[in-house]
Amino acid sequence: MKKTDNKSTDHANAADIKNNKNHVKTMIDVLFAGVFLAMIIVPAILINTETHLESQLENRAMTVWPGLGFNKEINAWYGHYVEDRVAFRQESIAFYNNAVFTLFHEFSEDLHMFGKSDYVFPADAEYIKAYQHLNTDENLLNQLTTYLDRTNQYLQQKSIPFTFMACLDKKTVYPEFFPNYIHVKTDNASIMERLSDKLIENKVPYSIPVDQFREMAKSNQIYNQKSDCAHWNDLGALAGIQLAEEELREQGLSVKPLLVSDFNLSYPTVEKLEFAGITINEKVPEYANVVSLESVENLTLIDQELPRIAGTSAQCFHNENATSDESILIFHDSFLQTRMKFFLYRYKNVYMVSRQNYEAIQFYVNLFEPDAVLFENAERAFVDDLFAYTQLGYIEYEIPYEKQGQTIVTNQSLPSVLTEVKGGIEENGVLQPDSLKGICEIKGQVHLDNQFSDQQGKPLEQESLDFYAKYQGVYYEAGYYPYLSGLEQVEGQFYAAFLTDQMQNGTIEFVAVHRETKEEYKILSLEVQCE
């Protein structure tokens, strides 16, 4: 009996131990599942929804909310939005990168590398091929040149100075620090050399300062040794903007020149490598405005209402105390994304629009009426996202009214209908702009039939007409819908947009001009009544 009792006790103990082990395992599984779910749920709940968010680690603006929609493009941007704004993103990236660098003295990804003297460079394949002169795309350069040429001609017709600005890669300015094992095919011209040749041939104003920057780099660190290897620093930015504005000034821009003496220079320490969070303690140049920018107003009302490609940015600034009354419209890459301080104290209005909205230059020019237009493009874009812009060589512009020559004003009124008014209310021919909206948009369409003919007796056709909106003594091109509206262009449509804070009581007159006969027809008039 005693022996049997011992066996029973042993079995009971074994069962208890097994149950305890199972219980512990269950608890561990539950805890693991809870931690796993928390890792998924908590970052999603704490997602950062700020309208404008900058990532110091990645040195870029994070994706903005693309708005509600169900098309393929917007659906893709939802994913980018969550990826960029999920909680603890920056901390997680920094922890992983530091661990890899500490253990192996390497970067945790293949997109960066060390050159000579510990210079850090991007290391993606196309970036290296561009350094080697192996991936110059002639078709892409031709399309961009065509686009810039047509843009320049259009702006010349409106007497608006224009220049193209290429922001150079670090490898182009400091090639002597690129790794020795990467060789250059010297028989081939670089992307910037080929582009310069094409722009010269087409007489397009441009600034691609390869020689100037290489000379400056002998005595100034215009790109940091390690931090922000994909962009210039403040010394490079100021010098680059100076050179671009020289091109604009030659065309009549009279704004005060950008001067070093307008800034205080300091050298704060960058403790971490931005894309990896690795400790570097590098002193970098930083300019601070001597003149206070407290009078600068960020026109967020316009920013919010301005149509643009999903995920891109638009920022509008007004400075009543600027040193000039001139305005500048800047289509920019990441090089100028955060360089507003070099413009805000000198220009009364500064309009910053992501260059991805390149198709809508005519829309922005008519809306903002700038005194100068600057189109900036990073060099690396030629082997990166510029390939996505397949329409570069196909963009055309409406003819400015002044270039129609002497028109023949007729008494004919063409039948038309307003199809939509946004940013205001239209009733019985009276338009009341909404002061709580940044932009007032007017859309309509002309309807012709066989009863209308030109002076030669030929039937009047919609496709032969150019449309204009005359308001406050200025003619605006109105024969197009901006592609940003998402509406398909059809013959006979007309469109105009105005900044509500600049609208005044008066009359908006829509007219049509026949391209061949230069006959001018009335369409409709709207009486503007502001609050």
KOLKEPA-834624 format. One record per residue (C-alpha): residue number from 0; residue in one letter; x, y negated, z. Coordinates in steps of 0.2 Angstrom, whole numbers, m for minus. Each point is the difference from the previous one (the first is absolute). Layout:
(NUM, A, (X, Y, Z));
...
END
This chain:
(0, M, (0, 0, 0));
(1, K, (14, m12, 4));
(2, K, (8, 4, m16));
(3, T, (m16, m3, m10));
(4, D, (m3, m17, 9));
(5, N, (18, m6, m5));
(6, K, (m4, 4, m18));
(7, S, (m17, m9, 1));
(8, T, (9, m15, 8));
(9, D, (14, 0, m14));
(10, H, (m14, 1, m13));
(11, A, (m9, m14, 8));
(12, N, (16, m11, 1));
(13, A, (4, 4, m18));
(14, A, (m17, m5, m5));
(15, D, (1, m16, 10));
(16, I, (17, m4, m7));
(17, K, (m7, 3, m18));
(18, N, (m15, m11, 4));
(19, N, (11, m14, 7));
(20, K, (11, 1, m16));
(21, N, (m15, 0, m11));
(22, H, (m7, m15, 10));
(23, V, (17, m9, m1));
(24, K, (0, 4, m19));
(25, T, (m17, m7, m2));
(26, M, (4, m15, 10));
(27, I, (15, m3, m11));
(28, D, (m10, 3, m16));
(29, V, (m13, m12, 6));
(30, L, (13, m13, 5));
(31, F, (9, 2, m16));
(32, A, (m17, m2, m10));
(33, G, (m4, m15, 11));
(34, V, (17, m9, m3));
(35, F, (m2, 5, m19));
(36, L, (m17, m8, m1));
(37, A, (5, m15, 10));
(38, M, (15, m2, m12));
(39, I, (m13, m1, m15));
(40, I, (m14, m9, 9));
(41, V, (8, m13, 10));
(42, P, (11, m8, m14));
(43, A, (m16, 0, m11));
(44, I, (m10, m9, 14));
(45, L, (14, m13, 3));
(46, I, (2, m4, m18));
(47, N, (6, m18, m3));
(48, T, (m13, m10, m9));
(49, E, (8, m17, 0));
(50, T, (m3, m9, m16));
(51, H, (18, m3, m4));
(52, L, (13, 12, 7));
(53, E, (19, m1, m3));
(54, S, (11, 15, 4));
(55, Q, (17, m5, 6));
(56, L, (6, 18, m2));
(57, E, (m4, 1, m18));
(58, N, (1, m19, m4));
(59, R, (m17, m1, m9));
(60, A, (m18, m5, 2));
(61, M, (m10, 15, 4));
(62, T, (m15, 5, m11));
(63, V, (m15, m11, 3));
(64, W, (m18, 6, 1));
(65, P, (m6, 3, m18));
(66, G, (m18, m3, 3));
(67, L, (m14, 12, m2));
(68, G, (m2, 10, m17));
(69, F, (0, 17, m7));
(70, N, (11, m2, m16));
(71, K, (17, 10, m1));
(72, E, (11, m15, 3));
(73, I, (m8, m6, 16));
(74, N, (m1, 18, 6));
(75, A, (19, 2, m2));
(76, W, (2, m17, 10));
(77, Y, (m10, 7, 15));
(78, G, (14, 13, 2));
(79, H, (14, m13, m1));
(80, Y, (m9, m11, 13));
(81, V, (m1, 14, 13));
(82, E, (18, 6, m3));
(83, D, (6, m18, 2));
(84, R, (m10, m4, 16));
(85, V, (m2, 16, 10));
(86, A, (6, m3, 18));
(87, F, (18, 4, 5));
(88, R, (5, 1, m18));
(89, Q, (16, m11, 2));
(90, E, (5, 8, 17));
(91, S, (m1, 18, m8));
(92, I, (10, m5, m15));
(93, A, (13, m8, 11));
(94, F, (2, 15, 12));
(95, Y, (2, 12, m14));
(96, N, (13, m11, m10));
(97, N, (10, m3, 16));
(98, A, (1, 19, 4));
(99, V, (6, 4, m17));
(100, F, (13, m14, m1));
(101, T, (7, 4, 18));
(102, L, (2, 19, m4));
(103, F, (6, m1, m18));
(104, H, (5, m18, m3));
(105, E, (m12, 0, m15));
(106, F, (m16, m8, m5));
(107, S, (m15, 11, 3));
(108, E, (m6, m3, m18));
(109, D, (7, 0, m17));
(110, L, (m4, m18, m4));
(111, H, (15, m9, 8));
(112, M, (19, 3, 0));
(113, F, (16, m7, 6));
(114, G, (12, m9, m12));
(115, K, (17, m6, 3));
(116, S, (3, m10, 16));
(117, D, (m16, 7, 7));
(118, Y, (m11, m10, m12));
(119, V, (m17, 8, m1));
(120, F, (m9, 2, m16));
(121, P, (m16, 7, m7));
(122, A, (4, 18, m6));
(123, D, (m16, 5, m10));
(124, A, (5, 8, m17));
(125, E, (m7, m14, m12));
(126, Y, (9, m14, 11));
(127, I, (17, 10, m3));
(128, K, (m4, 2, m19));
(129, A, (m3, m18, m2));
(130, Y, (17, m4, 8));
(131, Q, (8, 13, m12));
(132, H, (m10, m9, m15));
(133, L, (m9, 17, m4));
(134, N, (m18, m5, 1));
(135, T, (m3, m16, m9));
(136, D, (m17, 1, m8));
(137, E, (m1, m11, m15));
(138, N, (m18, 2, m3));
(139, L, (m4, m6, 18));
(140, L, (12, m15, m2));
(141, N, (m9, m4, m17));
(142, Q, (m17, 0, 8));
(143, L, (6, m11, 15));
(144, T, (8, m12, m12));
(145, T, (m16, m1, m11));
(146, Y, (m10, m3, 16));
(147, L, (12, m14, 7));
(148, D, (1, m8, m17));
(149, R, (m19, m1, m2));
(150, T, (m2, m6, 18));
(151, N, (13, m14, m3));
(152, Q, (m8, m5, m16));
(153, Y, (m17, m1, 8));
(154, L, (7, m11, 15));
(155, Q, (10, m11, m12));
(156, Q, (m17, m4, m9));
(157, K, (m6, m6, 17));
(158, S, (17, m9, 4));
(159, I, (3, 11, 15));
(160, P, (18, 5, 3));
(161, F, (3, 19, 1));
(162, T, (15, 11, 4));
(163, F, (3, 18, 2));
(164, M, (11, 5, 15));
(165, A, (9, 17, 2));
(166, C, (5, 4, 17));
(167, L, (16, 11, m1));
(168, D, (4, 16, 8));
(169, K, (13, 1, 13));
(170, K, (10, 12, m12));
(171, T, (0, m13, m13));
(172, V, (8, m14, 11));
(173, Y, (12, 11, 10));
(174, P, (4, 14, m12));
(175, E, (18, 1, 7));
(176, F, (m8, 8, 16));
(177, F, (m10, 13, m9));
(178, P, (8, 18, 2));
(179, N, (14, 4, m11));
(180, Y, (m7, 17, m5));
(181, I, (m14, m9, m9));
(182, H, (6, m5, m17));
(183, V, (m7, m13, m13));
(184, K, (m2, 3, m19));
(185, T, (8, m16, m5));
(186, D, (m5, 2, m18));
(187, N, (m18, m3, 5));
(188, A, (m7, m17, 5));
(189, S, (m9, m2, 17));
(190, I, (m18, m3, 2));
(191, M, (3, m18, 5));
(192, E, (12, m3, m15));
(193, R, (m13, 7, m12));
(194, L, (m14, m10, 7));
(195, S, (10, m16, 0));
(196, D, (4, 2, m18));
(197, K, (m19, 3, m4));
(198, L, (m5, m16, 10));
(199, I, (13, m11, m8));
(200, E, (m6, 7, m18));
(201, N, (m18, m5, 5));
(202, K, (5, m16, 8));
(203, V, (m8, 5, 17));
(204, P, (6, m10, 15));
(205, Y, (8, 12, 12));
(206, S, (12, 2, 15));
(207, I, (10, 16, 0));
(208, P, (15, m6, 10));
(209, V, (12, 15, m1));
(210, D, (16, m10, m3));
(211, Q, (m5, m14, 12));
(212, F, (m4, 12, 14));
(213, R, (16, 10, m2));
(214, E, (10, m15, 2));
(215, M, (m10, m6, 15));
(216, A, (2, 18, 8));
(217, K, (19, m3, 0));
(218, S, (m2, m13, 14));
(219, N, (m18, 3, 7));
(220, Q, (m9, 16, 6));
(221, I, (m15, m3, m10));
(222, Y, (m6, 18, 2));
(223, N, (3, 8, 17));
(224, Q, (12, 13, 2));
(225, K, (m12, 13, 8));
(226, S, (m17, m7, 4));
(227, D, (m13, m3, m13));
(228, C, (10, 8, m14));
(229, A, (m14, m2, m13));
(230, H, (m1, m20, 2));
(231, W, (11, m15, 1));
(232, N, (1, m9, 16));
(233, D, (m4, m19, 4));
(234, L, (16, m6, m8));
(235, G, (m4, 10, m16));
(236, A, (m18, m5, 0));
(237, L, (4, m19, 1));
(238, A, (13, 1, m14));
(239, G, (m12, 10, m11));
(240, I, (m14, m12, 2));
(241, Q, (11, m15, m3));
(242, L, (5, 8, m17));
(243, A, (m18, 4, m5));
(244, E, (m6, m17, 5));
(245, E, (14, m8, m11));
(246, E, (m9, 8, m15));
(247, L, (m16, m7, 5));
(248, R, (7, m17, 3));
(249, E, (7, 0, m17));
(250, Q, (m18, 1, m6));
(251, G, (m6, m14, 10));
(252, L, (m3, 6, 18));
(253, S, (4, m15, 11));
(254, V, (m1, 8, 18));
(255, K, (14, m3, 12));
(256, P, (15, 12, m3));
(257, L, (3, 14, 12));
(258, L, (15, m5, 11));
(259, V, (10, 9, 13));
(260, S, (m1, m15, 10));
(261, D, (m18, 2, 2));
(262, F, (3, 15, 12));
(263, N, (9, 5, 15));
(264, L, (10, 16, m2));
(265, S, (2, 13, 13));
(266, Y, (7, 18, 1));
(267, P, (m12, 11, 11));
(268, T, (5, 18, 3));
(269, V, (m10, 14, m9));
(270, E, (1, 14, 13));
(271, K, (m8, 14, m11));
(272, L, (1, 5, m18));
(273, E, (m18, m4, m5));
(274, F, (m4, 16, m10));
(275, A, (8, 12, 13));
(276, G, (0, m9, 16));
(277, I, (18, 4, 2));
(278, T, (11, m12, 11));
(279, I, (11, m11, m11));
(280, N, (1, m17, 10));
(281, E, (3, m10, m16));
(282, K, (0, m19, m1));
(283, V, (m10, m7, m14));
(284, P, (m3, m17, m7));
(285, E, (m17, m8, 4));
(286, Y, (m6, m18, m5));
(287, A, (m12, m10, 10));
(288, N, (m9, m15, m7));
(289, V, (7, m17, 7));
(290, V, (m18, m7, m4));
(291, S, (m14, 6, 11));
(292, L, (m13, 11, m10));
(293, E, (m14, m3, 13));
(294, S, (m10, m10, m13));
(295, V, (0, 15, m12));
(296, E, (m18, 8, m1));
(297, N, (m2, 18, m5));
(298, L, (m16, m1, m12));
(299, T, (m7, 17, 6));
(300, L, (m17, m4, m7));
(301, I, (7, 0, m17));
(302, D, (11, 15, 4));
(303, Q, (m15, 10, 5));
(304, E, (m11, m4, m15));
(305, L, (14, 1, m13));
(306, P, (m2, 15, m12));
(307, R, (15, 11, m2));
(308, I, (6, 17, m2));
(309, A, (m4, 12, 15));
(310, G, (15, 1, 12));
(311, T, (9, m16, m6));
(312, S, (1, m17, 9));
(313, A, (m4, m18, m4));
(314, Q, (4, m14, 12));
(315, C, (m4, m19, m3));
(316, F, (8, m14, 10));
(317, H, (m3, m18, 1));
(318, N, (12, m13, 8));
(319, E, (m7, m18, 0));
(320, N, (17, m6, 6));
(321, A, (10, 8, m13));
(322, T, (14, m10, m9));
(323, S, (m10, 1, m16));
(324, D, (m17, 1, m7));
(325, E, (4, 14, m12));
(326, S, (m6, 18, 1));
(327, I, (8, 16, m4));
(328, L, (m8, 17, m5));
(329, I, (12, 15, 4));
(330, F, (m2, 17, m6));
(331, H, (12, 10, 11));
(332, D, (8, 16, 5));
(333, S, (6, 5, 17));
(334, F, (15, m12, m2));
(335, L, (m11, m15, 2));
(336, Q, (m13, 8, 10));
(337, T, (6, m8, 17));
(338, R, (10, m15, m7));
(339, M, (m14, m13, 1));
(340, K, (10, m11, 11));
(341, F, (11, m6, m15));
(342, F, (m16, m6, m9));
(343, L, (m12, m6, 13));
(344, Y, (8, m16, 6));
(345, R, (2, m7, m18));
(346, Y, (m16, 6, m10));
(347, K, (m17, m7, 5));
(348, N, (m7, 17, m5));
(349, V, (8, 17, m1));
(350, Y, (m9, 14, m7));
(351, M, (8, 18, 2));
(352, V, (m7, 14, m10));
(353, S, (6, 18, m2));
(354, R, (7, 2, m17));
(355, Q, (m11, 15, m3));
(356, N, (m13, m12, m4));
(357, Y, (10, m5, m16));
(358, E, (m15, 2, m11));
(359, A, (m10, m14, 8));
(360, I, (13, m15, m2));
(361, Q, (m13, m10, m10));
(362, F, (m13, 3, 14));
(363, Y, (12, m7, 13));
(364, V, (6, m14, m10));
(365, N, (m17, m6, m4));
(366, L, (m5, 2, 19));
(367, F, (15, m8, 8));
(368, E, (6, m12, m14));
(369, P, (18, 2, 6));
(370, D, (14, m12, m5));
(371, A, (12, 15, m3));
(372, V, (m1, 19, m1));
(373, L, (14, 11, 5));
(374, F, (m1, 19, m4));
(375, E, (12, 10, 11));
(376, N, (5, 18, m3));
(377, A, (12, 11, 9));
(378, E, (13, 9, m10));
(379, R, (m4, 17, 7));
(380, A, (m18, m2, m7));
(381, F, (7, 4, m17));
(382, V, (3, 18, 5));
(383, D, (m14, 1, 13));
(384, D, (m18, m7, m1));
(385, L, (1, m11, m15));
(386, F, (m3, 15, m11));
(387, A, (m18, 0, 7));
(388, Y, (m3, m16, m9));
(389, T, (m4, 6, m17));
(390, Q, (m10, m15, m5));
(391, L, (15, m12, 1));
(392, G, (2, m2, m19));
(393, Y, (m19, m1, m3));
(394, I, (m5, m15, 11));
(395, E, (m6, m15, m10));
(396, Y, (m6, m17, 5));
(397, E, (m15, m11, m4));
(398, I, (5, m16, m10));
(399, P, (0, m16, 11));
(400, Y, (m13, m12, m5));
(401, E, (13, m13, m4));
(402, K, (8, 11, m13));
(403, Q, (m15, 2, m10));
(404, G, (3, m17, m8));
(405, Q, (m13, m12, m5));
(406, T, (m17, 9, 3));
(407, I, (m16, m4, m9));
(408, V, (m13, m3, 13));
(409, T, (m17, 6, m6));
(410, N, (m17, m2, 8));
(411, Q, (m4, 18, 0));
(412, S, (m3, 9, 16));
(413, L, (3, 19, 0));
(414, P, (m12, 11, 10));
(415, S, (8, 7, 16));
(416, V, (m3, 7, 17));
(417, L, (8, m1, 16));
(418, T, (4, 18, 6));
(419, E, (7, m3, 17));
(420, V, (5, m13, 12));
(421, K, (11, 4, 15));
(422, G, (6, m12, 13));
(423, G, (m15, m11, m3));
(424, I, (m18, m1, m4));
(425, E, (m7, m6, m17));
(426, E, (m18, m5, m2));
(427, N, (m8, m9, m15));
(428, G, (17, m6, m6));
(429, V, (6, m6, 17));
(430, L, (15, 9, 7));
(431, Q, (4, m2, 19));
(432, P, (17, 7, 5));
(433, D, (1, 10, 16));
(434, S, (12, m9, 11));
(435, L, (3, 17, 10));
(436, K, (7, 8, m16));
(437, G, (17, m4, m7));
(438, I, (m5, 2, m18));
(439, C, (m15, m3, m11));
(440, E, (m2, 11, m15));
(441, I, (m12, m3, m15));
(442, K, (m3, 14, m13));
(443, G, (m11, m1, m15));
(444, Q, (m3, 6, m18));
(445, V, (m5, m8, m16));
(446, H, (m13, 9, m11));
(447, L, (1, m4, m19));
(448, D, (m11, 6, m14));
(449, N, (m1, m4, m18));
(450, Q, (m8, m17, 2));
(451, F, (17, m8, 5));
(452, S, (13, m4, m14));
(453, D, (15, m11, m1));
(454, Q, (2, m15, m11));
(455, Q, (4, 11, m15));
(456, G, (m16, 9, 2));
(457, K, (9, 16, 6));
(458, P, (m9, 9, 14));
(459, L, (7, m4, 17));
(460, E, (8, 15, 9));
(461, Q, (4, 1, 18));
(462, E, (18, 7, m3));
(463, S, (5, m16, m10));
(464, L, (m3, m11, 15));
(465, D, (11, m6, 14));
(466, F, (m9, m5, 17));
(467, Y, (5, m14, 11));
(468, A, (m6, m8, 16));
(469, K, (2, m19, 2));
(470, Y, (0, m6, 18));
(471, Q, (6, m16, 8));
(472, G, (8, m5, m17));
(473, V, (10, 17, m2));
(474, Y, (m4, 14, m12));
(475, Y, (3, 17, 6));
(476, E, (1, 16, m11));
(477, A, (m16, 9, 3));
(478, G, (0, 13, m14));
(479, Y, (4, 15, 11));
(480, Y, (m4, 10, 16));
(481, P, (16, 2, 10));
(482, Y, (4, 19, 1));
(483, L, (m1, m1, 19));
(484, S, (m19, m2, m1));
(485, G, (m1, 18, m6));
(486, L, (m12, m4, m13));
(487, E, (2, 5, m18));
(488, Q, (3, m15, m12));
(489, V, (m13, m1, m14));
(490, E, (m2, m14, m14));
(491, G, (m9, m15, 5));
(492, Q, (4, 0, 19));
(493, F, (7, m15, 9));
(494, Y, (7, m2, 17));
(495, A, (6, m14, 12));
(496, A, (7, m1, 18));
(497, F, (3, m14, 11));
(498, L, (7, m3, 18));
(499, T, (m15, m5, 10));
(500, D, (10, m12, 11));
(501, Q, (5, m10, m15));
(502, M, (m17, m1, m9));
(503, Q, (m9, m16, m1));
(504, N, (m17, m7, m6));
(505, G, (0, 0, m19));
(506, T, (m4, 10, m15));
(507, I, (7, 16, m6));
(508, E, (m2, 1, m19));
(509, F, (2, 17, m9));
(510, V, (4, m2, m19));
(511, A, (6, 11, m14));
(512, V, (12, m4, m14));
(513, H, (1, 9, m16));
(514, R, (17, 6, m3));
(515, E, (1, m4, m19));
(516, T, (m12, m14, m3));
(517, K, (4, m9, 17));
(518, E, (m19, m3, 2));
(519, E, (m5, m3, 19));
(520, Y, (m16, 7, 6));
(521, K, (m9, m4, 17));
(522, I, (m4, 16, 11));
(523, L, (m7, m7, 16));
(524, S, (3, m12, 14));
(525, L, (0, 2, 19));
(526, E, (m2, m15, 12));
(527, V, (11, 3, 15));
(528, Q, (m6, m6, 17));
(529, C, (12, 2, 14));
(530, E, (m6, 0, 18));
END
